C-alpha cells in the first residue's frame, strides 16, 4: 500500500501534526492497515473537511479512504444506494440526479465522503424536516479493531455509537443510504431580510414548517438596534412545471460552476474587521427585502463556496476556527447573549449562519438536538480568541447545549460530559470493542474520548 509521512490539518488549517498516511485500495488492504498501524493507532480520513483535528493522528497512522470509492448498486425504484464509504456526496449527485434522486442531507460542502457523513452525523439546511444524515442510513459495514468486518444495522448500540462517533468505533467500508426524490436539479428559493435577531427568530419559528430547507446568514459585526440582522434563505426542490420551457429539456442536469482557486499565499489579516465589515454591509444591503420563487442551481443554493477551490486559504497561514454550538428551545436568551457578545467583541466573521434543528437522532455523540444552532468562523490568530471561546463554551454547557465535534479544535475536555450525556456509554463500548485503543485521533486524545 502507498504510505508516506505527511503533515495533516483539518479544513481550518490549525494545529498541524505529522502522521503516516496509508492509502488502501481494497477492503483487505484496509484490514491490513488497521492490523499494522502500530502503537499510536490509526484513524480514517476522507476528504479532509472536518475543520479541527478529528482526522489527524500525531505520530500514528491516518487511513485515506478516498481510494475506496465504488458505487455498488442503485435501486432507482426504491430510492437507495449501496456505496463505498470513500464515495463523495459530489459523486453521488453526479450519478443520482439524472435518475431523479438527491442525497437526503448535505452540509455546506458536497466534498465530504459518505463515511465522513456518518462519522460526523452531518446535518444540513433541512434538519428541521429530515434530521441528520444517519437517519437515512439503513446499514453499513464496519471494520473493527479485531480485523473483522461487521454488518451494522439501525437500532443497534454499534450503529448509535458510530453515528457521530468521529471514526473511533472503526473504519466504515460501505453504506446503504435512502435517497430523496426530485424532479429537477433546481431549487425554488425565497429570500428575505430580517432587521435583527428577534425578527429573524420569529420568522424562522413561524415559517420554517413551509420549507424543506432553511438557513440564515447573520451579520455578527452589526451592533445596537441592528444586532443579528440577517438574510434568510428558504426553499425546496423545484417541480418540473416551475421551470421555463428551455430548462425543461434537461431538468436534471448537474453543472457545478468553478472559479479560480484561492492563491496559495494570502497576507495575514486580510479578513479583518474592516474588510469583513465591508463585506457584511454589502451582502446585507444587496439582499432583497423579499423575493419568492427564484430558481437556483443546486450548487449555488447548497454549496456556494465549493465553486472556489481551497477557499480556506483566504484566512492566511494561521488558519481559522469554525465554532458551532446548539442550545435547546427555551434557551433563546443564551443565543441572544452569545450573539451580543460576539458582536460587541467585533469578531470578524463573514460565514455566520443560524438554523433551527428538529428532533435529534439516536447517535450517542450526534450533535443536533431540537433548538437553535449558530456557526461562525473567525481567524485563529485573533487576540484572546481562546479564552473568549472558552467563556462561550461555559455558557453553552450551562444552558444544556453542546459544540459540534466535527468542527471543534479547542474544547476543554471537562465540559464534554455535560454537553454529551451519552458519553459514558460511548466510552464503555469503545473499551469493549477496542481494548488496545487501535482507533485514535488527535481529537480523541485531546478530549479523552
N, C-alpha and C positions, 0 to 999 in steps of 0.2 A: 504494500500500500504506500502511496505517496505520503511522506511526512516530513515536516521541517519545523524549525524553531522560529516562531513569529511573535511580534508584539501585537496584542489584541486589545481592542477597546469596544465599548458599546457605541451606539449611534451618537451619543453625546460627546464622545471623544475625550472623556476624562479618565484618569486613573488607569493608564495602560499597564498591562502585565504580560510577561512572556510565557508562552506555553508551546508544547509540541502539537502542531496541527496535523491531525490524521484525517485522511480523505477516503473513507470506504466507498466502494462502488457496488458491493453486494451485501446481502444480509450476513453471509458468512464472514466477510471482512469486517463488518460492524461488530459481530460477536468476538472476533479475534482482537479487535481494537479494545473492547471492554476488558477482555481477559488479560491483556498485556499493557494496560495503561499505567501500571506502577503504583508506588506508594502514595503519590499525590492525587490519584484518581483521575477521573475524566468527566466531561460534561458535553452534551450535544449542543451544536450550534447550527442555525440555519443561515439566514441572510443578514444577520447582524443588526436587526432593527430594534432590539431591546436597548433602551437608552443607557442603562447603567452597566453593572458588572455581572449580570445573570449568566452570560455565555462566555465568561472568562474563567481561567483556572491557572493561577500563577504557579509555575514550576511543574504543572501536570500536563494532562492531555486535553485537547479540545477536538471533538469529533465533528468535522464538517460534513453535514448530512445532505448537502445540496446535490451530491452525485447520485443519490437515490431519489429519482425524480420521475418515475413512471406513473402514468395513469393506466390502471389495470382494467377497469370496467366502468361503463356509464350506463345506468338504467334510464334511458331517455323517456320512458313511460312513467316510471315511478318516481323519478327525480332524486336519484342517489348517485354518488361517485365513490369508487374504491381507488385509492391512490397511495403512492409512497409519501412518507412524511416530508420528504425534501421537495415536493412539488409546491410551487409558489401559488398564491392566490391570483397573481397576474396570469400565470399559465392556465389556471382553471378558467379564468374569464375568457381567455383566448379560445379555449376549446368548447366551453359550455354555452357561452352567449349565443353563438349561431344555432344552437339546439333549443334555445328558449329557456335557458336556466342560468341562474346567478348564484354566487356564493351567499350563504344565509346571513353572514356577518362579515363586515370588513372594517378594519380600523382606518386611520388616515393615510395608510400606505398599502398598496397591493403587493409590495415586495416583502412579503412575510411568508414563511413556509407553513404548511398545514401542521407540521409538528410543533412549530413555534406558536401557532394559533391555539393549539391545545395546551401546551405547556404554560402559556401566559393567560389562557382562557380569555382571549381578546374580546373586546366589545366595540360597538360602533354607534352610529347615529340612531340605530333602531333598537337600542336596548329596552326602551320603554314598551316595545311591542314584541320583540323577538328574543330578548335575553342575550346571553353571551355565546361564543362560538360553540362551546362544548354541549350546549343544549341541543345542538343539531348533529352531534357526532353519535352515531349508532354503536360503533365499536372501534377498537384499534388493537394493533399488535404491539406488545411492549417487550423489548429486550431487557431483561433484568440482570442484576449483578451476578447471579449464578450462571449466566450464559444461556438461560432458557428464553425462548420466545413464547410469550403468554398471550392468548386471546383475552381481551378485556372488554366486557360489556357494560352497558349502563346499569346503574343501581348497585354496583359493587364497590367495596371500600377502595380497591385499587384504582378504579375509574375516578372516584371522587378525590383521591389523593393526587392523581396525575393531572387532573383538570385544574390548571392554575398552579401546579406543583413545581414549576420552573425547571423541569428536566431532572429532578432529584429522585424520582422513583425508577428511572430507567430511560432507555432510548426508544422513542416511538418510531416504528418502522413503517406501518401502513395505517390507514384510517378509512372508515366508511362514513360519508357525510351526506346528510339530507340537504337538498338544494331548494332555492326559491324560484318559482316560475315567473317569467317575464315575457312580455310581448315585444318589447323594443329594447334597444341599448341607450335610450334617452330617459332623462328624468324630467318630470314636471315639477317646477320649483317655485315656491312662494318666498319672497324676501321682504322683510320689514325692519324698521329701526325701532329700538327701544331707548327711551331717553335716560334711563338709569336702571340700577339693578332691580329695584322693586317692580318697575314696569316690565322688565324682562321676565322675572319670575311669574308675574301674573299672566303674561301672555303664554308662557310655557305651560303653566298649570291649566289654563282654560282651553288651550287649543291643541295640545300635543296629541290628544286621542284621535284627531282627524288626519294625522300623518303617520306614515311608516318611519320616516327619517326626520330627525330634528336636531339642530345644533346652533349654538350662538357664539359668535366671536365677541369678545369683551375688550374694551379699551381700558387696560389696567393703569394707564397713566392719567386718565381723566380724574379730576377731583371735584370737591364741592357738590353742587347740585347735579352734576353730570357723572358722579361716581358710578361706575358699572354700566355706562352707556354701551349699547351693543347693536350688533347686526344679527338678526335672527333669520335663519335659513331652514326651510322645511320643505319636504317633498315626498314624492313616490315615483315608482316606475311608470313612465308614460304609456298609456294604452295605444294600440296601433291607430285608432281613429283620431287621436290627438295630433298625429304627425301631418305635416304638409305633404301634398301628393308626391313630391320629388323624394322626400325622405322615406316614403313607404316602399320604395324599390328595394332598399337594403336596410330594413328596420333593425336588424340585429348586428350590424357591423360594429366592430370594436376597434377604434382607431385612436389610441393614445397619442397625444402630441408630445414632442420632445424638444426642449430648449437646450442651448449650450450649457455644459456643466459649469458649476461654480469653480472658480480658479483654485488651484492647489494652495496658494498663499493668499490670505486675506489679512489686512492690517488689524492688529488688536484694537478693540474699542470701536469698530465700525458700527456695531449695533448698540450704541449708547443711548442715553435718554433723549438727546436731540434728534438723532436720526429715527429712532423708534417712535418718538412723539410725533414727528412729521408724518411718518407712515401711518400711524394710527388716525391722525386727524384726516388725512386724505382718504383713508379706507372708509371711515365712518361717513364722511360727507358725500362720497361718490355712491354710496349705497342708496337704493331707492327708499323713500319713506314707506312705500307699499307697492309691491309688484306681484302679480299672480300668474301662474301658468307658464313661466319661462321654460323653454326646452333647453336642457343642458346635457352634454355627453356624460356618461358615467364617470370617466376620469376627471372631468372638471368638477363634478359635484362631490365625489368621494375623495379624490387623491390629487388635488391641485399641485402639491409640492413634488409629486413624483415626476412631473414634467421637467424638473431641474435636477439633473444627476448631481449627487454629492452636495445637496443644498446645506447639509450640516457644516460645511466648511466656512460658511459666512460668519460664524461666530469666532473665527480665528483659531490659532493653535491651542488656546486654552480650553476650547470646547464650551459646552453649555449643560445646564441641569434642567431636565424636564421634571416638574413637580406636579403630581396629580393626587388628589385626595377625594374622598366621598364622605358626606355626612347625611344622616337619615332625614326623612320628613319629620318636621317638628323641630329641627335644628337649624332653621333658616338664619337665626341670629348669628350662629357661628360662621356661616357662609358670609353674611354681610360684614361681620367684623374682620374676617380674613381679607376680603376684597378691599375694605377700607385701609387695612394695614399695608397691603401691597401697594395700593395707590399712594398712600402718604409717604411710603418709603421710596417711591419713584423707581420701582423695579422696571427696567426696560424690557417688557415682554410684548412681542407682536404676535405670538402664536398662543393666545389665551382663549380657551373655549369652555363653555358651560353646557352641560347636558343633564337631562333627568334620567335616572335609572328606574327600571321597573323591578319586578320580582327578581331576587337573587337566584343563583344556580347552586347545585349541591357541592361544587368543588370546595374542599376544605380550605384552600388558600386562594379561592377565586376572589377577585377584587370587588365586583359590583354588589351593592346592597340597595334596596329601594331608597331613593333620595336624590341628592344633588352632587354632581361631580364637576370639579374645576381642574383644568390642566393648564399650566403655564410654563413657559421657557424663560430662562434667564442666563446670561453669560456666567460661566463658572467662576470667573475672576472678580465678580462683583464684590467689593469690600464688605465684610461682615455677613456674607450670604449664609455661611454655615450656621452661625448662631441664630440668624433670623429664621431659617427654615426649621431649626430645632424648636423654636418657640411655636411655630405653626403646627409642627407635629404634636406638641403638647395640647394645643387647642383641639386638634382633630381627634386625638385619642380621648381627651376628656369629654368630647361630645359623642363618643361611641363610634367614631368614624375610622377610616384607615387610609393608608397611602398604597399606591399601586407598585407592587414589587417589580414588575417588568420595566418600570421607568426609574426605579429608585437607584441611587448611587451613594446614599449617605445617611440613611435612617439609623438611629441608635437602637441596638438590639433589645434594650429593656422595655421599649414601647411595643414590641411586636405582639406579645401575647394579649395585650389589651385591644389591639386592632384586629387580631385574627383569633377568635375564640376556639377554633378547631386546631390550633397549632399543636397542642399536646397529642391529639390523635394522629396528626401528620408525623410528628417526630417518632411516635411509637411504631407506626407502620414502617417508617424508614429503617428503624433499628432492626425490626424483624426481617424486612426484605433485603436489607443491605448492611449486615452487621460490620463489614470491613470498611464501610464508607467509600465504596468504589465511585459512586456518583457524587461529585462535589464541585463547587464553583467558588469564585471569589465572593459572590453574594451569600452563599450558604455558610461560608466561614465567617463572614462579617456579621451575619445576623444569628448565627447558631441554629440554622435550620436543620 
